[in-house]
């Protein structure tokens, strides 16, 4: 599968930043593939897809489930980037 949909709730993000330092989560998302394993250890895999459209649909559903209490990003295994 090319695309992975990852979610992090508020506690996941807080745990990540407690382990590293404040605002490290968003900083590491921008580094993409370099921090993939560190970021995903604190996240939850919500789905996988070969289609970007299908991944976007899964991401929207995951955002609905989280509401304003977390973050959802799609990881492209080929480009090695997180996006939403």
FIFI-221454 format. One record per atom (N, C-alpha, C): x negated, y, z negated. Coordinates in steps of 0.02 Angstrom, whole numbers, plus 50000, padded with zeros to 5 digits. Atoms other than C-alpha are relative to their C-alpha. Last residue first. Layout:
BEGIN
XYZ
...
This chain:
BEGIN
499295000850015
501665080749756
500425004650042
499594994449974
499825077549789
500724998949977
499344999750031
498405067049719
500375005850031
499764993750031
496945063849835
500674998949966
500244999650069
495895049049892
500165006749968
500294993350007
496255051850078
499695001149931
500454998949943
496535033150106
499645006649992
500605004350006
497245028749934
499505001150057
500135002849934
498465043349938
499354996249996
500715000949984
499035046549760
499954996650068
500115005649954
500765053749731
499254999750014
500434998849942
501035064749581
499954993650040
499995005449952
502365066149446
499555001950058
500234998449933
502225076849290
500014993850043
500555003849972
503065076849121
499825002350070
500455002650052
504445083149009
499454995650028
500534995050008
505425094649125
499464997549953
499754993350012
506505080349186
499425004949995
500424996450048
505605063849172
500305006749980
500035003850063
506965053249255
499615003749946
499334999750030
507325066349390
500014996549932
499934993250029
505465067849422
500685000949967
500404999950062
505365048949445
500045006849966
499625003950050
506785049549572
499645000149932
499424995850019
505895063549666
500424996449948
500244994650043
504275053549664
500585004449977
500145002950065
505135038049733
499785005449950
499355001750029
505845048449875
499914997049931
499704993750022
504135055949909
500684998849968
500354997950061
503375038549913
500295006549973
499755004350053
504705033250040
499675001849933
499314998050014
504275048150149
500304995949943
500024993950040
502415044550134
500705002349982
499704994149969
502705026750196
499965006049953
500404998649940
501575012250148
500235006550032
499685000049935
502345012349974
499485001050055
500495000049946
501975010049791
500364999550066
499855003549938
503005013549635
499435000650050
499285000249989
503155021549463
500184996550065
499885001049929
501375017949404
500754999150011
499575005849988
501255025049229
500144999650075
499374999349963
499905036949174
500374993550007
499514996650043
498535037549041
500685000550033
499985003650064
497385024749122
500525003049953
499495005349997
497875032549289
500024995749937
499324997450001
496945048649251
500524994449996
499894996750064
495295040349205
500725002449995
499945005150052
495365028449352
500135003049931
499425004349992
495745042049479
500084995149941
499725001150066
494475054649416
500604995350001
500545000450049
493325055649566
500254998349930
500285006650005
494735051649685
499474999149948
499725005749964
495665067849653
499654993449986
500605003749980
494575081649583
500184993650037
500284996749942
496115092749579
499384996450027
499565001449943
496995080549464
499725003150064
500185006449971
495475081849349
500454998050058
500664999249968
495745100449319
499804993550035
499894996749935
497585097349285
499355001050038
499565004049958
497185084549150
500095003250069
500415004849962
495695093949078
500434996050049
499954998649928
496815108449025
499584995450044
499394996749973
496295106048843
499935001850074
499934993250026
494835093948814
500605003350032
500504996149964
494405075548836
499995007249975
500595004149989
495295062848726
499435003950034
500305001250066
496535075648659
499354996050008
500354993950019
496845081248839
499694999549931
500564999049954
497255063648895
499595006149978
500505005050016
498345060348743
499375000950043
500304997950064
499275076748772
499454995149980
500434994349984
499565071948954
499655002449937
500575002449960
500235054848907
499505005650012
500465003550046
501315062348768
499394997350037
500354995150041
502085074948889
499504996649953
499554996150042
502535061349014
499575004749956
500294998750065
501375056149154
500515003949960
499664995450045
502015048449314
499615000549935
500215000150070
501105040549461
500395005149960
499654994750036
501785036449634
499844999149926
499795001950067
500545026349737
500345006049968
499804994850047
500345028149925
500214996949933
500404993949993
499355017150046
500155005149944
499584994150000
500005000050000
499565006350000
